[in-house]
Amino acid sequence: MSKKEVNTDIWVASMLKENEIKYDAQGSTVKELDEALKTASKRGTGHAGYPEYVAVIDDFVLVVEDKADTSKQIKLTENGIIDMDTKAVTDYAVNGAYFYAKRIAQGSNFKKVFAVGVSGNEKHHEITPLWVDDRESYKMLPDLESFVSFSPQNIHEYYTRYVLEEETDFEKTTEQILKDASELHEYLRTYGTLKDQDKPLVVAGILLALDEIEYGGFNISLLTGDQTSGMRDGDKLMNAIKGRLTRSNVGPDAKKDKLLAEFSILQTSFRLNEINEVLGKTPLKFYTEFLYEHVFKNIKYQKTSEDFIGRFYGEFMSYSGGDGQTLGIILTPRHICDLMCDLVDIEPNDVVLDPTCGTAGFLISAMHRMLSKADSDQQRRNIKKKQLHGYELQSNMFAVACANMILRRDGNSNLECCDFLAKNPAQVQMKGATVGLMNPPYSQGTKADPSQYELSFIEHLLDSLTIGARAAVIVPQSSMTGKSKAEKAFKVSIMKHHTLEGVITCNTETFYGVGVNPVIAVFTAHEPHDADKVCKFIDFRDDGYEVRAHVGLVEGDSAKDKKQHLLDVWNGRAEAPSKFCVESTVKPDDEWLHSFYYFNDEIPTDADFEKAIGDYLTFEFSMVMQNREYLFEDAKGGDGDEGAE
C-alpha cells in the first residue's frame, strides 16, 4: 500500500471519529457482518474480503472503501451503471464499497446499508454514497463533503429524506408555519382590516396573553364578545398581557408602558372587538383560538431556535406584497442565525449583544445554543436573565422582540428601544458583551449621512464589545468593497483597532425576494489587525438551500453536509481548494471578498492537458492556414503595381 493510500485511510478514519461513528477497520466485530464478509473476496476466490471500514449505526450499516487518486472514484459501464467486473471492483472506490455492501445486505439480517466510496485527500476529494438493498438494485445519492449525514443524530433524517424521499419533521413544521401564516394573514385582513405593522403586534400580544393560561391569569373562554367598556375581549387580553409583563419582571415602568402602548391596538380597534356575523364571535377570539392551536403550542413544546413570531412577521410582510423593507427591516433566516452562532462558537458563559435586533432572531438562536451546552439550571437561568442583550430603534419591532423573548422564558428581557448609533460605545461595553451578532439596516448610508453605512454599524458594534470579543455580521457584499470615501475610512479605522478574521460569501437567495447578495464577516474586537494576519475568504454560495415555488428558501438535501464542511474549513479541521476557501493577508483598500483573492490551484488532469494542447494546435493550424491564404492573395498581385514595373 502506498503512502498516499495510508494518508487517505487516516483522513477518512478521522472524519468517521469526528462524527462519532464507531467503526471497525478491515472487518467487523459484529459476528453477522464478519460471517457475510468471510467469502467476500473482491477477486471472486471465495476467500475473505474486507472493506476499509464498516460501521453499525442503530439499524444501519455503513461500508467505506477509499482510494488515494480521485480518478479511481467510480467506473460505470457503457450503460451508465456501476461496473461489477473484478478489475473495476478492486480498483475503484465506489465499485468496491458497493460490492461489499451488497454482500452484507444479501448475507446478513442488516438490510439498511449505505456504501460510500471516497477518493483523494483532505483538500481535493470526492465522497459518493449509495443506498444498497438485498436485491440487485442500488440508489446513487448526491456527493457529500463530510460524514456528518451518517452521524447517529442525522442518519435517520438522511434516510427519510434521501432514500424514502419523504419530508422530515422539520420540513413539515416549516411548511405548516408558512401555511398557517398565510391563513392567519388572510383572516387578519378579512376580519380585522389591520395595517401591516399592526398585524405582528396583534399576534405577539395574543401570544403573551395565552402564556398566562398556565398561571391561571387567562382563559380563552373569557372572550365572550361583551361590549361593556373595560370588559371587552381586547380589555381582557390587555389585562392578561399586563399580568404577563409583570410576571416576567419587565422594567423599568417606562419600558412596560412603551410595550403596552404598542399592544393597545387590541383595545382601540372597534372592529376587532365586535362580534362578526360570519365568525359568530369577535375576530380577537377567532385569532386567539387560531394562534393557540397553530403557533402557541409550537413555541411552547418545541425546543427550536426557529423564530416563530419573526417568521410570521416575515410572512405577513410578504403576503402584503412587501418583504418588511418598508419598515426598514430584513429578517435574517433561522439557518443563518444558527450558522453565525456557530462561526463565533458561542459558549454558555458568553454575553451576547445584538444592537439592531429586529424580532430577536439572533438572540433566540444564541439562547438556544447556549442552553443546549449549559450544565446546570442556575447557568440556564443566568443565560436567560443576564446574558442576552438587544437594542431596537422601531417601537413595533421592539414590542415583537420583547414578546418573542418573554415567550421563551428569558427572565426580564434585556432589550431597549433606542438608537444604537447614539449610544456611547464605552457605556455599552459595560454590559460585558463577549459576542456581537448583527444584521444592520441595509443601503441607508449616503455622503450626507455616512453614519448609516453598514461599516459604520460594524465599527460601532466592535467598539461596544469587550477586548477579544467575537463578532459576526451579515451585510451586502458591496459594503466589503467600500467604494465611497467614508467607507474606505471606516475600513482603515476598523483594521487599526480590530481584527478581520474572514468573510463568507452567502447564497444569493439568502434574503429571498429582496435582491441583495449577502456576506458574513467575522471580527475580533479591540485587537489591531496584524499585517501578517491570514484571513479566510470562503465562497459559500452553494450552501444547499434552494428556492421552492410557493414556499421560498428551504433546506435542500445537502445543506447539513455543506454547513459541516464550511465549519471544518473555518476552524482549520479540514483543507479546501481555493475555489472554496482562499487564505490571504488583507489591506484596507482590498475588496474583502473571496472573488478578490481567488486563484485556481487545481492540478490539471491528463485530459485537461490534452485538451489544452489540442486547442493550441487547432489555433496554430488555423493561423497558418489564414497566413497561407494571405500570402497566396499577395502573390496574385492585388493592385497591379508589379505589372507596371
N, C-alpha and C positions, 0 to 999 in steps of 0.2 A: 504494500500500500504506500502511495507517495505521500510526501509531507503535506502537499496541498490537500489531499483527501483527509488526512488526520485533522488538519485545521478546520475543514468543513464539519467533520464529525463533532469536534469540540464546540464549535459555534452553534450547531443545531442542538446539542445537549444543553448548552447554556440557555437557549431560548425556551426549551421544554421546562427546565428548572425554574426559570423566571416566572413562568405562568402556572407554577405549582402543579405541573403534570408529572406524576410519578411514573417513571419509565424503566424498562429493562433493556439492556444492550445485548445484541446478538442472541436473542432467545427470549423466553418468558418464564417467570416464576409461577405463573398460573398454569396448573397442570394441563388443563384442557387445551390451552393455546400451544403449549410445548408439544403435546401429542400431535396437533394438527400440523406443526412445522417439522416434525421428525422425518417426514418423507417429502419435504417441500424444496428439494434442491432445484435451483433455477435451471440447471442443465438437464433436468429430467432424468437423473440417475436413480431416483427413488431414495437417495440418502437425505440426511437432514439439510435444511436450508434456513437461514435466519436473516431477517431484515436488520437494518442498523438499530432501529428502536421499536419497541412495542409498548403501548401504554393502555391500561384499562381505566376508563373514567366513567364512573357509575356503570351503566349498562352498555357503554360504547367502547369500541376498541380503536386505537389509533396506531397505524402502521407507517413507519417513516423509512424511506430509502434516500440516500443522498449521493451526489457526485460533485467533484471539485469544479468541473467545467460546465458552464451554462449551456454549451452546445450539446451536452448529454442529458438535457432535461427530459425530453419526451420524443418518442418516434411513433409516427402514425403510418398506417398503411395508405395505399393509394385512395382508398375509400374514406379516409379520414377517421378511422377508428384505431384504438391502441394496438400496436403491433405486438403479438404474443410469440413471435419467433424467439428461439433460445438466445440468439445474439442480442436482440432488442431488449429482452428481459434482463440479461446480465449487464448490458452496457448503459441502459437509460434509467434514470431515477424513477419517473412516474411508472414506467412499464414494470420495473422491479417491485415497486410498492403495490401496484395493482395485483401482480402475480401472488404475492404473499397474502394480501388482504382477501383475495378470492379463496385461497386455501383455508383461511381461518373461518370465513363465512360459510364455506361448504363443509368444513370438517369439525366444527365445534357448535356449541349452543349459542355462541355470540353471533347475533345476526345484524347488529348495528355497527358497521365497520367503515371507518374513514381511512383511505390510503393517501399518503402525502409524499410527493416527490419534491426533493429540494436539491438545487444545484447552485454552485458559485460560492461566494464568500460574503462576509458581513456587508460589504459595500455594494457589490453588484451581484444580485441573486434572483432566483425565481422559486416561488413556493406554490405548487399546484395541488389542490386537494381533489379527491374523487370520493363519491359515495358508492360503496360496493355492496351488492346483495348476494344471496347464496345461489343465484342463477347465473346466467352468463352476461347480465347487463350491468352497467355502471352509469353514474351520472357525473360528468365533469363540472366542477364548480369554479367560480371565478378565482383567479390567482390572489394570494394573500401576501402581506408584508411581514407577518409575525404569526405566532401560535396562540394569540390571545383568544381567538374564537373557540379554541378547543380547551380552554381553562375550565375547571369544574363549575365556575359561576356562569360561563357563557355557552357551554356546548349544547345545552337543551334548547336555548333560544336559536342558536345557529342551525341546529337540526330542524326545528319547527319552521324557520324562515326559508332555509335553502332546500332541504330535502323534501319536506312536506309541502313547501310553498304556501304556508298558512300565515296569517297575520299573527304577530306576537302580541302579548298583553299590552305592551307599551304602545304599539301602533293602534290597537283598538281604542285605548284610552285617548290618544291624541285625536284620532278621527272622531271619537264621541264628543270631545271638547269642542271641536270645530263645528260639529253638527248642532250641539246644544247652544253654542254661541250664536250661530246663525238664527236658530229658532227664537232664542231669547231676544235677540236684536229686533227681530220681526215683531215680537209681542210688545217690546218697549215702544216701538214706533207706532204700532197699530192702536194700542190701548192707552198709551201714556203721552203721546205727542211730545217726546222729550228731545232736547237739544243734544248733539253729540257728546259734549263734555259732561252732561248730567247723567248719561247712561251708566258709566262705570261707577259714579258716586252712588247711584241708587243700588247697584249691585253690591258694592262694598258695604254700604250702610245696612242693607238687609242681612248680609252675611255676619256682620258684627252682632246684630240683634239675635240672629239664630244661634250664635255662640253662647248666648245667655241661657239657652234651653237647659244645658246640663247643670246650671246653678239654680234653676227654678225661677229665673228672672224673666222668662218669656215663654209663651206658648202660642203656636200658630192659631189655635182655636180662639185666642183672644181677638183676632182680627174679624170683627163681625159686621164692619161697614157702618158702625154707629156714627151719626152725623153731629152728635153733641160736641161743642167746642171743648178741646182738651181731651176728648175721648175717641177721636177718630183713629183710623188704622195707622196713619202717619205719626200721630202723637204717641201711640203705644210702641211703635217701632223706635221712635226717637228716645223714649224713656228707657227702652232696653239698651240702646246704643250708649246713652249716658252711663247706665249701670256697668256696661262692658268696659268703657274707658276708665271709669273709677276703679273697677276691679283690676284693671291692667296697670293701675297706678300711673296713668298718663299725666304728666305735669310739665311745667307749671300750668296754672289755670288758663293763662293766655293761650297756651298750645291747645288745651282741651276746647276752649271757646272757638278757636280757629277751626278745629275739626268739626265741631257741632254746627258751626255756621255753614260749612261745606255740605253737610248732610241735611240741612234744613229744607231742601227741595222736597223731602218726604212729607213735610208738614204743609209747605206753602202751595204745593200743586193741588188744585181743586180736583183736577181730572183723575189724579192717582187715588184720591180718597173717596170718590163717589162710586156707588155700585154700578157696574157695567152690565147692561142687559144681556149682552152676548155671553159674558162670563158667569153671570149670576153671583158675582162677588166683586170687591174692589180690585182694580189692577194690582194694587200693592199686595193683597192677599194671594192673588194668582202668581205674581213674581216670586213671592216668599215661598210658596209651595214648590214652584218650579226649581228655585235655587236650592232649596233643602234637598230635594230629590237628586238633582243632577250635578251640583257643584259642591255644596257644603259637605256632603258625605265623602267626596273625593279628597278634599283638603284634610278633613278630619282623620280619615282612615287609610291614607296612603302616605308612606314615607317617600317623598319625592322632592327633588329640587325644582320641579315644574312650578312656574309662577302662574297659578291658575287665574287669578284676577287679572294679572298682566296679560295673559293670553286672551282672556275675554275682552279686555280693553282693546288689544290689537285687532281682534276680530270685529268688534263693534266698529272700529275706525275703517277697516277695510270694507265692511258691508255698507258703510255710509258713503263709499266711493272715495275714501281718503286712506291714509296709512298712519294717521297720527301726526303727520308733519305739520298740519295746520295748527296743532298745539305745541309745535316745536319739540316733539319727542319721537325718537325711533326706538322701539323696544328691541333689546338685544335678545336673540333667540336663546332658549334654555341651554342648548348644547354648547353655545359659545361662552355663556356664563360659566358653565362647568369646566370647559377647556381652559379658560383664563385662570380659574381657581387652581387647576392642575399645573399650569405653567409656572405659577408663583409658589406652588407647593404649600398651600395653606395648612397650618397645623393647629391643633386645638387651643394653643396658648397665644395665637396671633390676635391682634386687634385690627379690624378691617374698616376701612373708610371708603365710601362711595360718595363723592361730592356732587354728583348730578344723578341722583338715584332713581328718578322716574317712578316706576311702580315697585321698586326694591328687588328686581330680579337678581342682581349681583349679590346683594346681602343674603337673599334666600339660598342661593347656590352655595355661598361661603358657609352659611349656618349649617346647611345640610351636610357639607363635607366635614366641618369641624365636629359636629355632633357624632358623626359616624366613627370619628377617630378618638373621641373622648373616653376617658377611663372611669369617671365617677359621676354621680348625679350632681355633686357640687360643681364639678367642672362644667357640666352641661348647663346648670343654672347660670354660671358666670358668663358662658358664651352668649346666652340669650340676653342677659341683663346688661352686660358691661362691654362686650367685645365687638358689637356691630353698630357702626355709626353712619349716618347718611344726611345729606343736605338736598333739598329740592326747592327750586325757585317758585314753581307754579302751585298754587294752593290746592287745586283739584287733584293734581298728581300726588301732592304731599298727603292728602287725605286717603287716596287709594293705597299709597305705600304704607302709611301707618296701619290701615286696616289689614293689609297683607301681612305685616309683621306681627300684629296683635293676634291674628288668627293662628299664627304659628307659635304662639306662646312665647313671644320674645321678651317677656317681662315688661319693662316700661317703655320700650320703643325709643331708642336714641336717635330720633330723626328731628331735624329742624327745618322749618320753612324759611329759607333765606337765600341770598345771593352769595354763592361760594366765592366768587371773584372779589367780593367786597370784604371778605374775611382776611384778617391778618394771619399769614401762614404760621408765624411764631405762636399765635394763640391756638390755632388748630392743632399744632404739634403737641400741645399739652394733653391731647386725647391719647397720645402714645400709639398712634396707628403704625403697625409694622407692615401692613399690606394696603395698597391702594388699588381699587378697581374702578374703571370709568369708561362711560360712553358719552363723551361731551356733546353739546349741540353742534351740528354739522353746518359748514358753509355759512356761518354768521359773520365771520371776520371780514373787515374791509380796511382800506388805508385809513379811513376816518376813525375806525374803531378797531385797532389791531388787538385789543384785549379779548376779542371774541374769537380769534383764530384758535383752532384746536390745539396748536402748540403752546398757546398761552395757558389754556386749561391744564395741559400736561405739566408745564413748568410750575404752575401754582399748586398742583397736586403734589409733585415731588418735593417742593419747598415745605409742604404741610405735613410730610411724613417724618418718622424718626430716622436717625442715622442708620444706614444699612437696610432700610425697609425695601420691600419689593413692590413694584407697581406694574400692572398690565392695563393697557388702554386699547380700545378699538376705535379706529379713526379712518377716514377716507385715505386712500394711498397718496392722493395729491398733497396731503399735509406732510408726508415724509419727504417730498421733493423740495418743498419750501422755496417757491419761486419768488414771492414778494420780498421786499427789503426787510419788513418787520419779521417775517417767518425765518429768514436767514439769521437775523439777530437772535431770535428765540433758540434756534438750533445751536448757535455758538454758546449762548448762555447756559443751555441745558448741559452741554458737554463739559462746560467749565466747572459745574457744580455737581453733576450727577453722571451716572454711567449708563450707556445704552447696552443692553445685553443682546438684543436681536429683534428682528422684525419678521413676522409670518404673514405672507400674502394669503388672504382667505378666498373662499369660494365667492365668485362674483354675484351669486344669488343669495348670499347670506341674509341680506335685508331684502327679501323677495318683494319685487314690485316697486322698490324705492329708487333703483338705478344708481347705486353707489358701490364702488369697488373697495371693500374694507381691508385693512391690515390690523394685526395685533402687534403692538410694540411693547417690549418688556424692558424695564429700567431698574437700577438700584439707586436709591436716593442718598444724597449727601456724600457720595464718593466720586470725586472728579474723574472724568473719563481718561484713562491712561492711553497715551498714544500707541502703545503696543497691544492694547486690549483687542482680543479677537472676538468679533461678534458673529452670531449665526443669522443668516438670511435664508428663509425657507419658503419654497413655493408650495403652498398647501391648498391651491385652488381645487384640486381633486380631493375633496375631504369625504367623499362617499355620501354626501347629502344631495338629493335631487328634487327637482320641482315636479310635483304630481298635479295633474289637472284637478281643479275644484278643491284641492286640499292645501296647496302651497308647498313649502320646503319640508321634506320628510327625510328621515334617516334611511339611507339606502343600505343594501346588504353588506357593503364593505366598510361602513363608517367606523365601527368599533376597532377593526383591524388597522385602519389608516390612522385613527387617533393614537392608538398604542404605538405605532411606528413613529409618528411625529414626536411623542413624548420620549421615546427611546433615543431618538436622534438629538432632541433638545437637551436631554440630560446626559448625553455622552455615553449612553449604554449601547448605541449602535452607530455604525458609519453609514453614510448615504452618498450616492453620486451627486455631482454638483448640480444636476438638473433639479434635484430636490432641495439640497442644502449647500450653501456656499459659506465658508468661514473666512472672514476678512477683517482687517483693521478698518477704521472708519474716520472720515474727516467731516466737519460740519457741513461743508458745501457738497458732499456726496448726496446722491439720492439714496435714502436709507431703504432700499428695496432689493429683493432677490434679483430682479431683472437687470439692475445696475451692475451687480458684481458677477453675474453668471458667466461661466466659461464651460465649454464642453470637455469633460475629462474621460469620456468613454473610449476604451481601447477599440479601434476598428476591428471588425471580424474580417476573415479572408474574403467573404462575399462583398463587404464594403470596399475592400481594397481593389478587388477585381472590377467592381462597378466603376470606381473612380478612374482606374486605368482605361477601361472601355470607353467611358465618357470622354476622356482626354484624347484617346486615339481617334474617336469619331470626329471630335472638334478639329484635330490636326488634319485629318483626311479631307474634311470639308474645306479647310483653309487652303490646302494645297490645290484642290480641285478648282476653287474660285480663282486662285492666283494663276493657275494654268490657263483658265478661260480668259483672264485679263491679258496674259501675255499673247495668247492667240489673237485676241482682238487687236492688240498693238501691232503684231506682225503684219496684219492686213493693211495697216496704214490708214487710220481713220480719216485724216484731214487732207491727204493728197500732197503734203509738202515734199515728201520723199520723191515723188514723181517729178516735181519741178526741178529738183537737183539733177 
